[in-house]
Amino acid sequence: MDKITVVLAGQPNVGKSSLINAISNAKLKVGNFAGVTVDKLELDVNYCDAKACHDYLLHIVDLPGTYSLVDYTQEERVTKNALLEGDYDVIVNVVDSTHLQRNLLLTSELLELGKKMIVVLNMIDEADDEGIKIDEKQLSVILGVPCIKTSASKNIGIEEFEQAIVEASHKQEISGKVIYSDFIEEEIAHIVGFLEDRGYKSSIPYRQLAVRLLKEDENIYKKIHEEPIWIELQHLLRKSLEHIYLHSGSKDLKEIFIDEHFAFAKGAKMEVIELSSMKAKNFTQKIDNLLINKYLGIPIFLLFMWILFQLTFQVGAIPMDLIDASFGWLGDNAKEVLGDGWLGSLVADGMIAGVGSVMMFLPNILILFFGIALLETTGYMSRVSFMLDGFFHKFGLHGKSFIPLVTGFGCSVPAYMAARTLKNERDRLLTLFIIGFMSCGARLPIYVLFIGAFFGDEDAGNWLFLIYMTGAMLGLISAKILHLYVFKGEDEPFVMEMPKYRMPSMKLIWHTVYGQGKSYINKAGTFILLASMLVWFASNYPKQHELEAQYSIKIEKSVDENMSIKLSNELAEKSLEMSYLGQIGHASSWFFSPLGLDWKMSVALETGLAAKEVVVSTLGVLYSLGENNDETSSSLRDELRKNISLPSAIAFIVFVMIYLPCLAASMVFAREAGGWKYLVYLFIFTTSTAWILSFIAYNVTKLILGV
């Protein structure tokens, strides 16, 4: 007969005693824990596993009730020591089903111990009487451990409880864990990766070790401090803790993790409980009842997003003309100093025009990032995730997919990395494939440029909101199609943390906005500068000396100044078409011409595969050539309006909304998805979808306009 030692842990008054009494043929023994006067209740139960035809002796030790793993009282100290240092096989966490959220606080701490464990949802009959319905299967998936419903008074689930102990003791791997906020999960992943790389030998799983290191567990620190790995590990821990302090707005680790456990417990409860009626008990619940209301929640969220896009365009447009004029002045002065030769053209038309056309949209980018960071730091975004969970499930997604998707409005790179919080591979791949439909900040300059050129500034915020929401809806529809035909499988529930509402942290918002703004400027000053120079070179070479000689004669013979300007522009146009860039554009025109896009727009889209900001700088370089470059020069918006029809502009916007993200994001996607083959699939999927929808948009717009 095999012996299984079990410790019974739970908060006070959860019905552990009644559960013990309900176990038939138990041999009870009462004594004291070693060295203290705290009662120690032990019982031996003979259990026959009918499935395996095997007998077991279940030796159960009832630990004193405790609300958390603290050691303020003698009873709490006994329970904590027994759980941390005791020799046992399985933890049985007894939970009061009528107060699930409060009890899950202790459950979350027990999961961190890295032990085999089951959760017993006791007093389930009382919960039913109070109109509380608990989905124990979903809770089991969330916690990663078996959850059994029991009622000692009505003898419900006792046999299942005993069977679950035997099955848990036979498990080889520890599956239970707490899911933390993304910034803590990121640091846990860093530490686990470090330990794996170093091949560190540990008696507890790496994840539990990482969590205890971040919580500054004294016992773990004493043990690992004496080992050589500590020299490297302490630097990593310091950086991890600084990151956690910044996002949590506190340096009290105990408070930080209490808040995390609270958020996890609340999120788990809201995922698995269905109440017949719920009244708000405090101010936070009253706010939640409004913001995640079944009918008002989504309209309120859309209102917030609409306001954000209005501010992005209206406020961002204020310094735009000043930045544009400043770079125009720089270009004029560069030509005065360097002359009208190839060097002056390279600096003015290539470097300054290219970088300037991107930098003028920096205010819009900063406002967008500020708004998203503001909503995240208050705790609102987590509520939106929960609220959209049911809606997302209709498209094959999970509510937790919302965080990576909304992060995609800022930048696809961190959005792809944020998808790591989705542990189910199907859900993660599905989310990764549609993140690109959430227009990143790099696409914002393209939208602002075309909206200003073709729709005016009056309703620009509304058009911007429409573009972003249309992209998001197309992403959801694509997710549904992929879910039905490619990434098939059952949905898996995940807990969505519900943190407390906080006042906006200006320090954290500054950290986010400054980091993204700095990254944008660095990209403009390096990658986009280089790309602009390459585009300039490809648009100016090879030189057409014979063509230039022919037009020079015509210009000299011309007595009309307007005719001379017309001939100069005609020369520039033909030279551009015969350049390397023109050759590339014409070679790919067969693909883009059904969408109403000329070769210049085709080239701009192709350069956008490197970085979406380069689309604007490419258009700036292409449409600035051959124009008068003084203070009366037409802006890029005016040039686009002159050269591009409205149906073509709409098709261009639709294509930009959907096709492959930038090179950096694509590389991150391949890494997160698990291989380059997925990037090939993504390229085919997004390009074909973009082409089809752009074709439809182009022809429908022509039909509406009657052109």
C-alpha positions in Angstrom: 0.0 0.0 0.0 1.5 3.3 -1.1 1.4 6.3 1.3 0.5 9.8 0.1 1.1 12.6 2.5 -1.3 15.6 2.1 -1.4 19.0 3.8 -4.7 20.7 4.1 -4.4 24.5 3.7 -7.0 27.2 3.7 -8.3 30.4 5.2 -10.2 30.2 8.5 -13.8 29.0 8.4 -13.6 27.4 5.0 -15.0 24.1 6.3 -11.9 22.0 6.6 -13.1 20.3 9.7 -16.5 19.4 8.2 -14.6 18.1 5.1 -12.5 15.9 7.3 -15.6 14.6 9.2 -17.2 13.7 5.9 -14.4 11.4 5.0 -15.6 7.9 6.0 -13.5 5.4 8.0 -10.9 8.0 8.9 -8.6 7.5 11.9 -8.1 10.8 13.6 -5.2 11.8 15.8 -4.8 15.1 17.6 -1.5 16.4 18.9 0.7 19.5 18.7 3.2 20.7 16.1 6.8 20.3 17.3 7.9 22.9 19.7 4.6 24.8 19.8 1.2 24.5 21.4 -0.7 24.8 18.2 -3.1 21.8 17.6 -2.1 19.3 15.0 -4.9 17.2 13.5 -3.9 14.2 11.4 -5.9 11.5 9.8 -5.2 8.3 7.9 -7.6 7.3 5.1 -7.6 4.0 3.3 -8.5 4.7 -0.3 -8.9 2.1 -3.1 -8.3 3.5 -6.6 -10.9 1.5 -8.6 -9.4 2.6 -11.9 -5.9 1.4 -11.1 -7.0 -1.4 -8.7 -4.5 -0.1 -6.2 -4.8 0.7 -2.5 -3.4 3.9 -1.0 -3.0 5.3 2.5 -3.8 9.0 2.5 -2.1 10.7 5.4 -3.7 14.1 5.8 -2.3 16.9 8.0 -4.7 19.8 8.7 -2.7 23.0 8.9 -4.0 26.0 10.9 -6.1 28.4 8.9 -4.3 31.5 7.5 -5.3 34.3 5.2 -1.9 34.5 3.5 1.6 33.0 3.9 2.7 35.5 6.6 4.1 34.7 10.0 2.6 37.3 12.3 1.0 34.7 14.7 2.2 31.4 15.9 -0.5 29.5 13.9 0.5 31.4 10.7 4.2 30.7 11.3 3.4 27.0 11.7 1.5 26.9 8.4 4.1 28.8 6.5 7.0 26.6 7.7 5.0 23.4 7.0 4.3 24.5 3.5 7.8 25.8 2.7 9.9 23.2 4.5 7.6 20.2 5.2 7.9 16.8 3.5 4.6 16.1 1.8 3.3 15.1 -1.6 0.2 17.2 -2.3 -1.3 20.5 -1.1 -5.1 20.5 -0.8 -6.3 24.1 -0.8 -9.8 24.2 0.7 -11.8 27.3 -0.6 -15.1 28.8 0.6 -17.1 28.8 -2.6 -19.3 31.7 -1.3 -16.2 34.0 -1.0 -14.1 32.8 -3.9 -12.1 36.0 -4.6 -11.0 36.4 -1.0 -10.0 32.7 -0.8 -8.1 32.8 -4.1 -5.6 35.3 -2.6 -4.2 32.4 -0.5 -4.5 30.1 -3.5 -2.3 32.4 -5.6 0.4 32.2 -3.0 0.2 28.5 -2.7 0.6 28.1 -6.5 3.9 30.0 -6.2 5.4 27.2 -4.0 5.8 25.0 -7.1 4.1 21.9 -5.4 1.6 19.4 -6.6 -1.8 20.8 -5.6 -5.6 20.5 -5.9 -8.2 23.1 -5.1 -11.4 22.0 -3.2 -14.4 24.3 -3.8 -16.1 23.6 -0.5 -19.7 24.7 0.6 -20.8 24.5 -3.1 -24.4 23.9 -1.9 -24.4 27.3 -0.1 -23.0 29.0 -3.2 -25.8 27.5 -5.3 -28.4 28.7 -2.7 -26.9 32.3 -3.0 -27.1 32.2 -6.8 -23.4 31.8 -7.4 -22.5 29.5 -10.3 -18.8 28.5 -10.5 -17.3 27.0 -13.6 -14.8 24.7 -11.9 -13.4 23.3 -15.3 -12.5 26.8 -16.4 -11.0 27.7 -13.0 -8.9 24.5 -13.3 -7.5 25.6 -16.6 -6.8 29.1 -15.2 -5.0 27.9 -12.1 -3.4 24.9 -13.8 -4.5 22.5 -11.0 -7.6 20.3 -10.5 -10.6 22.0 -9.0 -13.2 19.8 -7.2 -16.6 20.9 -6.0 -17.6 19.5 -2.5 -20.2 19.9 0.2 -19.4 18.1 3.5 -23.0 18.6 4.7 -24.5 16.9 1.7 -21.6 14.5 1.0 -21.0 16.0 -2.5 -17.7 15.4 -4.3 -15.9 13.5 -1.4 -15.0 10.5 -3.5 -13.8 12.8 -6.4 -11.7 14.7 -3.8 -9.9 11.5 -2.8 -9.4 10.4 -6.4 -8.0 13.9 -7.3 -5.3 13.5 -4.5 -4.1 10.2 -6.0 -4.0 11.6 -9.5 -2.2 14.8 -8.4 0.5 12.8 -6.6 1.2 10.8 -9.8 1.8 13.9 -11.9 5.3 14.4 -13.1 5.2 18.1 -13.8 4.0 21.1 -11.8 1.4 22.9 -13.9 0.0 25.4 -11.4 1.0 29.0 -11.5 -0.1 32.6 -11.1 -0.2 34.9 -14.2 1.1 38.3 -13.3 0.9 41.7 -15.1 2.8 41.8 -18.3 5.8 43.8 -17.0 6.4 41.2 -14.2 5.9 38.3 -16.6 8.5 39.9 -18.8 11.1 40.0 -16.0 10.2 36.4 -14.9 10.9 35.3 -18.5 14.3 37.2 -18.4 15.4 35.4 -15.2 14.1 32.0 -16.4 16.0 32.5 -19.7 19.2 33.4 -17.8 18.9 30.3 -15.5 18.3 28.1 -18.5 21.3 29.5 -20.4 23.6 28.9 -17.4 22.2 25.4 -16.8 21.6 26.3 -13.1 20.6 23.3 -11.0 17.6 24.0 -8.8 15.4 21.8 -6.6 12.4 24.0 -7.5 11.1 25.0 -11.0 12.8 28.0 -12.6 9.6 30.0 -12.7 9.0 29.6 -8.9 12.6 30.4 -8.3 12.4 33.6 -10.4 9.2 34.7 -8.6 10.8 34.2 -5.2 13.9 36.1 -6.3 11.8 39.0 -7.4 9.9 38.9 -4.0 13.3 38.9 -2.3 12.7 35.7 -0.4 15.3 35.6 2.4 15.8 31.8 2.2 16.4 31.8 -1.5 18.7 34.8 -1.3 20.8 33.1 1.4 21.2 30.0 -0.6 22.0 31.5 -4.0 24.2 34.3 -2.6 26.9 31.7 -1.9 27.0 30.4 -5.5 29.1 31.8 -8.4 26.0 32.5 -10.5 25.1 35.3 -8.0 27.7 37.7 -9.6 25.8 37.9 -12.8 22.4 37.3 -11.4 22.4 40.3 -9.1 22.8 42.8 -12.0 19.9 41.2 -13.8 17.7 41.3 -10.7 18.5 45.0 -10.1 17.4 45.9 -13.6 14.3 43.7 -13.3 13.3 45.3 -10.0 13.8 48.8 -11.3 11.5 48.0 -14.2 8.8 46.6 -11.8 9.1 49.6 -9.5 8.6 52.0 -12.4 5.4 50.2 -13.7 3.9 49.6 -10.3 4.6 53.1 -8.9 6.0 51.6 -5.6 9.2 50.1 -4.2 7.4 48.1 -1.6 7.7 44.5 -3.0 5.2 43.1 -0.5 2.6 45.7 -1.5 3.3 45.1 -5.2 2.8 41.4 -5.0 -0.3 41.7 -2.8 -1.8 43.9 -5.5 -0.8 41.3 -8.1 -2.4 38.5 -6.2 -5.5 40.7 -5.7 -5.6 41.4 -9.5 -5.2 37.7 -10.3 -7.9 36.6 -7.7 -10.4 39.2 -9.0 -9.7 38.3 -12.6 -10.1 34.6 -12.0 -13.3 35.1 -10.1 -14.8 37.3 -12.9 -13.8 34.6 -15.4 -15.5 31.7 -13.7 -18.4 33.1 -11.6 -21.9 33.8 -12.9 -24.0 35.7 -10.4 -27.8 36.0 -10.5 -27.5 39.5 -9.2 -24.6 41.7 -8.2 -24.6 45.0 -6.2 -21.7 47.3 -6.1 -20.2 47.4 -2.6 -17.5 50.1 -3.0 -16.4 52.9 -5.3 -14.2 50.6 -7.5 -17.1 48.2 -8.1 -19.4 51.1 -9.0 -16.9 52.3 -11.6 -16.5 48.8 -12.9 -20.2 48.4 -13.2 -20.2 51.4 -15.5 -17.0 50.9 -17.5 -17.5 47.2 -18.1 -21.2 47.3 -18.3 -22.7 44.8 -20.7 -24.4 47.5 -22.8 -22.4 50.7 -22.1 -18.9 49.3 -21.8 -18.0 49.1 -25.5 -19.6 52.5 -26.5 -17.6 54.1 -23.6 -14.4 52.5 -24.9 -15.0 53.6 -28.4 -15.7 57.1 -27.2 -12.4 57.2 -25.4 -10.6 56.0 -28.6 -12.5 58.6 -30.7 -11.4 61.4 -28.3 -7.8 60.1 -28.5 -7.7 60.2 -32.3 -9.3 63.6 -32.3 -6.6 64.9 -30.0 -3.9 63.0 -32.1 -4.9 64.9 -35.2 -6.1 68.3 -33.9 -3.4 68.9 -31.3 -0.7 67.3 -33.4 -1.5 69.5 -36.4 -0.6 72.6 -34.4 3.3 72.2 -34.6 3.1 70.3 -37.9 3.4 73.4 -40.2 6.2 74.8 -38.1 8.2 71.6 -38.4 7.5 71.4 -42.1 8.6 75.0 -42.7 11.7 74.5 -40.6 12.9 71.6 -42.7 12.0 73.4 -45.9 14.1 76.3 -44.7 17.0 73.9 -43.9 16.7 72.5 -47.4 16.7 75.9 -49.1 19.8 76.9 -47.1 21.6 73.6 -47.9 21.2 74.3 -51.6 22.4 77.8 -51.2 25.5 76.6 -49.5 26.2 73.5 -51.5 24.8 74.6 -54.8 22.4 72.9 -57.2 24.7 70.0 -58.0 24.4 66.4 -56.9 25.6 67.2 -53.3 23.1 69.9 -52.8 20.3 67.7 -54.2 21.4 64.8 -52.0 21.3 66.8 -48.8 18.2 68.9 -49.6 16.0 66.6 -51.6 17.2 63.3 -50.2 18.3 63.7 -46.6 16.5 66.8 -45.3 13.3 66.2 -47.4 13.1 62.5 -46.4 13.8 63.0 -42.7 11.7 66.1 -42.5 8.7 64.5 -44.0 8.8 61.9 -41.2 9.7 64.2 -38.3 6.8 66.5 -38.9 4.5 63.7 -37.6 6.4 63.3 -34.3 3.8 65.3 -32.3 1.0 62.9 -33.6 3.0 59.9 -32.5 3.7 61.3 -29.0 0.0 62.2 -28.4 -1.1 58.7 -29.5 1.4 57.0 -27.2 0.5 59.4 -24.3 -3.2 58.4 -24.6 -2.6 54.7 -24.7 -0.1 54.9 -21.7 -2.6 57.0 -19.8 -5.4 54.4 -20.2 -3.0 51.5 -19.3 -1.6 53.1 -16.1 -5.1 53.7 -14.7 -6.0 50.0 -14.9 -8.7 50.7 -17.5 -7.1 48.6 -20.3 -7.4 45.4 -18.2 -11.1 46.1 -17.8 -11.5 46.4 -21.5 -9.8 43.0 -22.0 -12.3 41.4 -19.6 -15.2 43.3 -21.2 -14.2 42.2 -24.8 -13.6 38.6 -23.8 -17.0 37.3 -24.9 -16.9 39.4 -28.0 -13.4 38.2 -28.9 -14.4 34.6 -28.4 -16.8 34.9 -31.3 -13.8 35.5 -33.6 -11.7 32.7 -32.1 -9.7 35.0 -29.9 -9.4 35.5 -26.1 -9.9 38.7 -24.1 -6.3 38.6 -23.2 -5.5 39.1 -26.9 -6.6 42.6 -26.4 -3.4 43.8 -24.8 -1.1 42.8 -27.7 -3.7 44.1 -30.2 -4.0 47.6 -28.5 -0.2 47.7 -28.1 -0.1 47.2 -31.9 -1.6 50.7 -32.2 1.7 52.0 -30.9 4.3 49.6 -32.3 4.1 46.1 -33.7 7.4 45.0 -32.1 6.3 45.1 -28.4 2.8 43.9 -29.5 4.3 40.7 -30.9 6.3 40.3 -27.7 3.2 40.9 -25.5 1.5 37.9 -27.2 3.7 35.7 -25.0 1.1 36.1 -22.2 -1.1 33.8 -24.4 0.3 30.4 -23.4 -1.9 28.4 -25.7 0.0 28.1 -29.1 -3.2 28.4 -31.2 -4.4 31.5 -29.4 -0.9 33.0 -29.6 -0.4 32.3 -33.3 -3.9 33.6 -34.2 -3.2 36.8 -32.2 0.3 37.2 -33.9 -1.2 36.9 -37.4 -3.7 39.8 -36.9 -1.6 42.3 -34.9 -0.5 43.9 -38.2 -4.1 44.9 -38.8 -3.9 47.3 -35.8 -2.2 50.3 -37.5 1.0 51.0 -35.7 2.3 54.5 -35.0 4.6 54.3 -38.1 1.5 54.2 -40.3 0.0 57.3 -38.7 2.1 59.8 -40.8 0.8 58.1 -43.9 -2.8 58.4 -42.8 -2.4 62.0 -41.6 -0.7 62.9 -44.9 -3.5 61.5 -47.1 -6.4 62.6 -44.9 -5.0 66.2 -45.0 -4.6 66.0 -48.7 -7.9 64.5 -49.7 -10.4 65.0 -46.9 -9.2 68.3 -45.2 -8.5 69.0 -41.6 -12.1 69.6 -40.4 -13.1 66.0 -40.0 -9.6 64.5 -39.9 -10.0 63.1 -36.4 -13.1 61.2 -37.5 -11.4 59.8 -40.6 -8.4 58.7 -38.5 -10.8 57.0 -36.0 -12.6 55.3 -38.9 -9.3 54.0 -40.4 -8.1 52.6 -37.1 -11.4 50.9 -36.2 -11.8 49.6 -39.8 -8.4 48.0 -39.6 -9.3 46.5 -36.2 -12.5 45.0 -37.5 -10.8 43.6 -40.6 -8.3 42.0 -38.2 -11.2 40.3 -36.2 -12.8 39.1 -39.4 -9.5 37.7 -40.5 -9.1 36.0 -37.1 -12.5 34.3 -37.6 -11.5 33.0 -41.0 -8.1 31.8 -39.7 -9.8 30.2 -36.7 -12.2 28.3 -38.9 -9.8 27.1 -41.5 -6.2 27.3 -40.2 -5.8 27.5 -36.4 -8.5 25.1 -35.4 -9.1 24.0 -31.9 -11.0 24.7 -28.7 -10.7 28.0 -26.9 -8.7 27.9 -23.6 -9.6 30.3 -20.8 -7.0 32.5 -19.2 -7.3 34.7 -16.2 -7.2 38.5 -17.0 -5.7 40.4 -14.1 -8.0 43.1 -12.7 -5.7 45.6 -11.0 -6.9 48.3 -8.7 -7.7 51.7 -10.2 -4.7 54.1 -9.9 -4.1 57.7 -10.5 -2.1 58.1 -13.7 1.6 57.8 -13.1 3.3 60.7 -14.9 6.6 59.0 -14.4 5.5 55.8 -16.1 3.7 57.7 -18.9 6.9 59.8 -19.4 8.9 56.6 -19.5 6.7 55.2 -22.2 6.3 58.3 -24.3 9.9 59.3 -24.1 11.1 55.8 -25.0 8.9 55.6 -28.0 9.6 59.2 -29.1 13.3 58.6 -28.7 13.1 55.4 -30.8 11.1 57.2 -33.5 13.7 60.0 -33.7 16.6 57.5 -33.7 15.0 55.7 -36.5 14.5 59.0 -38.4 18.1 60.0 -37.9 19.6 56.6 -38.9 17.5 54.1 -40.7 15.1 56.5 -42.5 18.0 58.9 -43.3 19.9 56.0 -45.0 16.7 54.9 -46.7 16.0 58.4 -48.0 19.5 58.7 -49.3 19.1 55.3 -51.1 15.8 56.4 -52.6 17.4 59.7 -53.7 20.2 57.9 -55.4 17.9 55.4 -57.1 15.7 58.3 -58.3 18.6 60.3 -59.7 20.7 57.6 -61.4 21.6 56.5 -64.0 22.0 60.0 -65.5 20.4 60.6 -68.8 23.0 62.8 -70.5 21.5 62.6 -74.0 18.0 63.4 -72.7 19.4 66.3 -70.6 21.3 67.7 -73.6 18.1 67.7 -75.8 16.0 69.5 -73.2 18.8 72.0 -72.4 18.7 73.1 -76.1 14.9 73.4 -75.9 15.0 75.4 -72.7 17.7 77.8 -74.1 15.6 78.4 -77.2 12.5 79.0 -75.1 11.6 82.7 -74.6 8.6 82.1 -72.3 9.6 81.6 -68.7 6.5 79.4 -68.0 7.5 77.2 -71.0 11.0 76.9 -69.5 9.6 75.7 -66.2 7.3 73.3 -67.9 10.2 71.8 -69.9 12.4 71.5 -66.8 9.6 69.6 -65.0 9.1 67.4 -68.0 12.8 66.6 -68.0 12.7 65.8 -64.3 9.7 63.5 -64.9 11.3 61.6 -67.7 14.6 61.3 -65.9 12.8 59.9 -62.9 10.9 57.3 -64.9 14.2 56.2 -66.5 16.0 56.0 -63.1 16.6 52.8 -61.1 13.6 53.7 -59.0 11.4 54.2 -62.1 12.6 50.9 -63.5 11.6 49.1 -60.2 8.3 50.9 -60.2 7.4 50.1 -63.8 8.5 46.4 -63.3 6.0 46.0 -60.5 3.3 48.2 -62.0 1.4 45.1 -63.3 0.7 44.2 -59.7 -0.4 47.6 -58.5 -2.0 49.2 -61.5 -5.4 47.3 -61.1 -5.6 49.2 -57.7 -5.2 52.6 -59.5 -1.7 53.1 -58.1 1.0 54.6 -60.3 4.7 53.5 -60.2 5.6 56.1 -57.7 3.0 54.9 -55.2 4.1 51.3 -55.9 7.7 52.1 -55.0 6.6 53.9 -51.9 4.7 50.8 -50.7 7.7 48.6 -51.5 10.1 50.7 -49.5 7.5 50.6 -46.7 8.4 46.9 -46.2 11.6 48.2 -44.6 9.9 50.8 -42.4 6.4 52.4 -42.8 7.9 55.9 -42.1 9.9 55.5 -45.4 6.6 55.5 -47.3 6.2 59.2 -46.5 9.8 60.1 -47.1 9.8 58.2 -50.4 6.8 60.2 -51.6 8.5 63.3 -50.4 11.5 62.6 -52.4 9.6 61.5 -55.6 7.1 64.3 -55.7 9.5 67.1 -54.7 11.8 66.5 -57.7 11.3 68.9 -60.6 9.4 71.4 -58.4 10.3 75.0 -57.5 11.9 74.7 -54.1 11.4 78.2 -52.8 8.9 79.5 -50.2 6.1 79.3 -52.7 6.6 75.6 -53.4 3.6 73.4 -53.1 3.6 71.1 -50.1 3.6 67.3 -50.5 -0.1 67.3 -49.7 -0.8 69.6 -52.7 1.4 67.5 -54.9 -0.4 64.3 -54.0 -3.8 66.0 -54.6 -2.6 67.0 -58.1 -1.2 63.7 -59.1 -3.4 61.1 -57.4 -7.1 60.5 -57.7 -9.4 60.0 -54.7 -10.1 56.3 -55.5 -6.3 55.6 -55.8 -5.7 57.4 -52.5 -8.3 55.2 -50.7 -6.9 52.1 -52.3 -3.4 53.2 -51.1 -4.6 53.7 -47.5 -6.4 50.3 -47.5 -3.2 48.6 -48.7 -1.1 50.4 -46.0 -3.6 49.3 -43.3 -3.1 45.6 -44.1 0.1 44.7 -45.7 3.2 43.3 -43.9 4.7 45.4 -41.0 8.2 46.8 -41.1 11.4 44.7 -41.3 12.1 44.9 -37.6 8.6 43.8 -36.6 8.7 41.0 -39.2 11.8 39.6 -37.7 10.3 39.7 -34.2 7.2 38.0 -35.6 9.2 35.2 -37.0 11.0 34.7 -33.7 7.8 34.8 -31.6 5.8 32.6 -34.0 8.5 29.9 -34.0 10.1 30.0 -37.5 10.6 31.9 -40.8 8.0 29.7 -42.5 5.3 31.6 -40.5 6.7 34.9 -41.9 6.2 33.6 -45.4 2.6 32.6 -44.5 2.1 36.1 -43.0 3.5 37.8 -46.2 1.2 35.8 -48.5 -1.8 36.3 -46.2 -1.4 40.0 -45.7 -0.4 40.9 -49.2 -3.2 38.9 -50.8 -5.8 40.4 -48.4 -4.4 43.9 -48.9 -4.6 43.5 -52.7 -8.1 42.2 -52.8 -9.6 44.8 -50.4 -7.7 47.6 -52.1 -9.1 46.5 -55.4 -12.6 46.4 -54.0 -12.1 49.9 -52.3 -10.8 51.4 -55.6 -13.6 50.2 -57.8 -16.4 50.9 -55.3 -15.1 54.4 -54.8 -15.0 54.9 -58.6 -18.5 53.6 -58.8 -19.8 56.0 -56.1 -18.0 59.0 -57.6 -19.1 58.0 -61.1 -15.6 58.2 -62.6 
